[in-house]
Amino acid sequence: MLYQTVTAVLSGAFSGFILGLIGGGGSVLATPLLLYVVGVGAPHVALGTGALAVSLNAYANLIGHALKGHVMWRCAFVFTIVGTVGAFIGSTIGKMTDGQVLLFLFGLVMAVIATLMLRPRAVSVADMPVITRRLCLNAGVAAFLTGMASGLFGIGGGFLIVPALIFSTGMATIYAVGTSLLAVGTFGLATAINYSLSGLIDWRVAAEFLAGGLVGGFIGMLLATRLGANKNTLNRIFAVVVYTVAAYVLYRSGRVLLGYDA
């Protein structure tokens, strides 16, 4: 019990630290950390528990961005409402999918996210464009698809939502980052609620993971202000970490699917 508590807090701190340091990516490690470090036995419980912790961490970070005026609330609400429908559908499909198959697909998604992280994020400084009906439609489609991915794999999806917001509306990067947090939190909450209805959340571990995440996120944000231009280098280093974890997830789940592990 003590070992699990300590590892849950430390794993949450590491996940939150990465999120605060480079503005995303920490949540994608939640499920592997819960499974292979904390020792949560069932993949679906790890997904549901991770989704809850990711959701509450995102809401906490949203407050800071909102105070700085980095949240475009109208777009945030539209994107979040449509995407939450996708998240609920995705999490429902996830619950019906074999846990090891879901983990294998999750490993592939991790590799895709790591690839996105290797690409330097261009910082847009353009003003917010006029929101037309076509832009709303584009944003709705992007929201639904990213919401489904978030719900299916129990991830916050920030690395998917931020480029989706920029591509669909043309908003400046800083606003996309701030606006995405409402969607990240709500997608995760929808997934967590869906999983909780089936008893697939370990509430104690979720609380411990979240506690560590809040502390780690605060430290990460403090360090991020000192690093400035070195963030792209950090992104590349962390992408290698995500690739490595993805390979391990694929290896472990692949062995089970092939019948090598019980």
Phi, psi and omega in degrees: 000313180297318179300316181294322178297312181297314181292327178294316179295314181293321178295318177297321179296319179294315179299314179294323179299314179297317180299314180290328185285314186241007173078019179162172176094335182297325184292334182291342178272351186301310183295311177300321179296316180296323182284309193260346178249307182287327177095022173295124191286317188262133179305319182294324177293321177296319179296313180294317180294317178297321180298320180295314180297318179298318182300309184292325176297319181295318178298322179297317179289332179299324182301314181298316180292323180296320179295333179270000179076026183264011182247121174272095194296321182298312178295322181299316182291317179298311181298319183291316182297311181294316182294330179295325175299315177297321180295320179294318178295315180298317180291328176294317176297320180299318180295331182272353183267141177307134185303319182287325174297317180297319178296319180298315178296324178298319177300320177295319178296321177302319180295321178295315180297319178299322178296318178297325181291334180288341180273120180303136181279115178289131182268108180279140178239012181291154175290161178294126182288164174293128183278106179267173179298323180293318178296322178297319179295315178301315180295323179296316178296314179298321180295316182296316182292316179292325176297318178298316179296319179297314181292321183295320186251002176066031180249159178292322176082017182303322181287346173265321186289318182300307177295330178295319178294317180295315182293319187277335184238339182080013181291157179297151186303316184297325178286327178294320179297311180294316182294326183296333187294328176296319179292316179303313181295318184285322175300315180296321180294318178299317179296315181297317179298316180298316179290325181294329179296339177255012179069032186252035175229132173266100189294322181295312179297321179299317180295318180293317179298318180295317180302314177296322182296322180294318179292313180298321180296321179296316179296319180298319179294322178297316181291326182300325181292339181270338188272329175053246187293346181280002183296325179296323176295318177298321177302316182293318179298314181293328177300321177297321177298315180296319176302316182296314179295320178300317179298321179292318178298316179296320179296310183295311181290325178297320178297320179294316181296328179275356176088012180279331177246145180288000000 
